[in-house]
């Protein structure tokens, strides 16, 4: 069995906790569990977790506060488990530092797919925490084609895929992993419309094939990410410089402006 590192399951429901432990153990993790938030934070710290599954509804402190505490010392991949898919809850989870979320009830195969997809994405701020994606039984990432790592520019915005950095008019812009991936896909599209489902796959990684079911919650999460991107870019909603909404379909780049690289 391949060793993918340490996973910590923070879940107060014993049945769900046992299911998560079994799925992650079978996948190749060394798994530790906690049934409340405070002991979960300590487990993540003491075991130096690579991956954390985190329930929002815990008996002592809620999952959002647990995540805030974890993010003060750890860059572990965190999947939030929740029965809530309303936008305010998605916003809270993503803005607090979650890498992904899964709505309950979930399928074990879906959990493995989500964790595999997370771990396939570059994480430049914590490369040492990322196990090899090939150990999930997936093919290793394909060799980049010509220009895939080239600098992308649009209306004063510059994105470097190799360093995963973004600048606007020469000033660095701090983006989350998912925000960066969405912006990268839109820039590579060169003005073509990207559907919400396309952007879900960009966030989830190549593990999500084109016939994979995309839920309404997945698409709402993309809308949250795009909204956060627009706020960070200080977009003018009436005359956007970078991101245009295509009603009922998805998003595309705004047209190039004369004299604006």
N, C-alpha and C positions, 0 to 999 in steps of 0.2 A: 504494500500500500504506500502511495506517495505521501510525504509529509508536507502539507501546505502551510504549516505554522499553527498558530494558536487562535482558536475561536472562543469567544465568550458569549453565552446566551443569557440575556437578562429578561426573565419572563416569570410572572407570578402564577400562571395557570400551569399546573403540573403536567397535564396531558400535552399541551402545546410545547412546553419546555422539553419534555421527553422526545417529542417528535423532532424538534429542531436539533437536539443533541444527536439523535440517531442519523439524521440526514447529513449533518456536518461531519460526524465521525466517519460515516461511510464514504464521504467525499475525500477524506484524507487529513482532516484537521485533528489536532489535539484539542478537545472541547472541555470547557469549564462552564458551570452554570451558576446563576444567582437568581433568587426569587424576589428580590427587592432592589430598589435603585442604589442605595448606599453600598450594599455589598457588591453590586454589579460594578460600580465605579472602582472599588478597591480591587476586584478581580481583574479588570482591564489593566489597572496600574501594575499590580504585582505579577501578573502572568504575561505582561507585554503583548497584549492581543494584537493580532493582525486583522481580524474581522470580528465585528460585534453585531449581534441581532438584538434589537432593543424594542421592547413593548412600550407603548405610550402610557397605558393605564397601569401604573404600579401602585402598591399599597402605601408607600411612604412618600417618595417624591416622584413627580411625573417624568415621563421619558424625555421631555424637552430639557428639563433641568439636569437630568442625568447626562444628556448629550453635551450640554454646555460645560459641565464639569469634566467630561472626558476630553473635550477639545482643548482644555487648558494644558494637557500634557501628552496627548496621543493623536497621531494621524491615522489611526486604524480606520479601515473601511467600516462604515456603519450603515446597517439596513434597519430602518424603522418598521415595526409591525403595528398596524393600526386597523381598527374597524371604521375609522373616520376617513373620508376622502373629500371633505369639504375644502375649498381653497384656503381658508385661513389656517387650517391644520397643515396642509401641504406647504404653505408659505413658512410656517413656523419650523417645520422639520428641515426644509431645504436651507433656510436662512441660518439655522442654528448649526448646521454643518453636517447634516445627513448626506450620505452618498446616494441612497436610494430608499424606497419605501415599498412595502407590500401590504395590500389590504387583506384583512382576514375575512373569511377563511381563505387559505392559500393552498396551493398544491406543492408537495415536496419538490417536484421537478421544476416548478417555477422558481422556488427559492434557489436551487442550484444554478439555474440559468441566470438569475439576477446577480448572484455572487460571482459567477464566472465572468459575466459581462463587466462588472465593476473592475475585476482584477485584470482584465484585458486592456483597460484604459491606462495610459501613462499617468503617473502620479509623481511629478518631478519634485515635489516638496517632501516626499517620503519614499524614495525609490527602494530603500533598504527594507521596507515593509512588504513589498509586492512579490509574492511567489510567482513562479513561472506559470503562465496560463496553459502551457502544454500539458501540465499534470492533470488538467481537467478532462483529458481525453479529446481535446480540441486540437486541430492543426495549429502549429505555430503561426504567428502573424506573418502575412505575406510580405515579400520584399517590396518596399515602396517603389512606385513607378517614377519615371522621370518627372521632375518638377513637383512631386508630392510634398517634398520638404521645403519648397521654395517659399520665399516671403510673399504674402498676399497683402495687397493694398487696395483701399477703396475710400475715396472722399476723406483723405487725411488719416484714416485708420490703417495701422500696419499690424499684421498678425504673423508671428514666426512659429511654425509648427514644431521645429526642432527644439526650441527652448520653451515652447508653450507660453509665450509672452505676447501681450497686446499693448500697443501705444496709440494714443489719439493726439495728433498734433505734437508728437514728440514726448508726451507725458505718459508714463506707465499706467495701465488700467488693471486693477486687481479683479480677476474673475474666478469663479469656482470652476471645478473640473467640467461640470455639465454646461455651464454658460460658455466656456471656451469651446467645447465640442460643437455646440449649436452654432456659434458664430463661425467656426471653421467650415462647417458644412455649407452654410449660407454663402460664405465668401467663395468657396470652391464652385458653387453653383453658378456664379457669374450673372445673377439676375433671374435664373430659372426659378419657378415656384417650387418650394419644398412643402409638401403636405405635413400636417401634424404627425401622421404616422411615420413619415420619413425622419422627422426630427426625434421621435421617440426612439427609433432604431439608432440614431446617432448618439443618443445618451446611453442607451442600453449596451451598445457595442455590437460587433459583428455576429455574436451568438444569436441575436434576434433575426431570423430569416424573414423573407418577405411574406411568407404565409403564417407567421406567428400572430396570434390574436393580440390586437392592440385595444386596451380598454379605454373607456371614457376617462377614468382616473389618470391613465398614462398621458392622454392628450391634455388634460387639465394641468398636469405637472409641467408639460412643455410650455403651456401658456404662462405659467408662473415664472419659469426660467426666462422666457422672452421678456416678460414684464420687468424682471430684475435687470436684464441686460439693458433695456431701454432707460431705466432709471440711472444706471451707472454711466451710460453714454450721454445722459442729459438730452435725449431725443426730443425734438419738437413734434408733438403729436399731429399737428396740422401740416407740417412740412418735414417729414422725417429725412434724415441725412443718410441713414443706413438700413433700417429695418421697416419694411412695408408689410401691412397685413393684407392678405388676399381673402376677402370675406368668404367664409364657408369652406375654405380650402387649406390655407396655411400662411406661409410668409415667403418673402423674397427680398433681395437687396433693392434699395432705392437706386434710381438712375445715377450715373456718374455726373458730377457737377464740373462744368468747365473750369480748368485751372486748379482743380482740387484732386491731387493724386490719390 
